[in-house]
Amino acid sequence: MQKYLVANYHTHTPRCKHASGTEEEYVKAAVRAGIKVLGFADHVPCPPEDGFVSGIRMGMEEAADYVRDIRALQKKYEDQIQICVGFEAEYIPWYYEKQMALFEELGIDYMIMGQHFLGSEQERVYAGMPNRTEEFLIAYVDRVIEGMKTGSFLYLAHPDLVRYEGEETVYRREITRLCVALKDMAIPLEINLLGILEGRHYPRELFWEIAGEAGNEVIIGIDAHSPDQIGKMDYYRKGIALVEKYNLHLIDGMGMIHR
């Protein structure tokens, strides 16, 4: 087993309002851990609607500074580590084109999908809440597959976040549909170390059993919200244990080349 992650593409910053530490502290922690590629993927800003102010993402006016600050670290540490800048984003069909225009303007390197909500954040339909409604799970899987078909996302973060607690046969059917679709598109699934560290409802073993049966590629993501979450071997080993238990195809990087 390798000592630790070669690459982590799931790193947050204090701009999301629920993370701590400076961007440079994350970089230094990654260098100490022996990571070769560090990707920042903070929660994507979304235009406010009806006066709504998000408590979990940066404001639109902060996006340019976010990219500028990461690019400065990229240059400062170029001899020690490769740094990339991106966003963790939901796929929202009615906002997608504007979102992609923003990304083009900012010149980011990549985007990962973190589908926390079925629609927009303002609608407050959080997929991680317990739910026994078959239609909700179907709609969630439909939305993820639709978003991935755009070709805009590097991988699917915490794919087992959706918390369906109804019939196991329904869960198996829909998650198999999700896993097969993403395998066909060659899009990896993320084993999320923050979920392990904080004892969340994910990683969900049944999900990874299904992913193993489908033959998906998987990648490990720290989902770091503080610098001290980087380099925690115990949690990395638990992620590796899932890989080994369900015979998952682990990849250690995405071939990212920064601008």
PyMOL commands that set and color helices and strands:
alter all, ss='L'
color gray80, all
select helices_A, chain A and resi 14-16+23-33+60-76+96-106+121-123+134-148+168-184+193-197+205-214+227-229+233-245
alter helices_A, ss='H'
color red, helices_A
select strands_A, chain A and resi 7-11+37-43+82-89+110-113+189-192+217-221+249-250
alter strands_A, ss='S'
color yellow, strands_A
deselect
rebuild
show_as cartoon
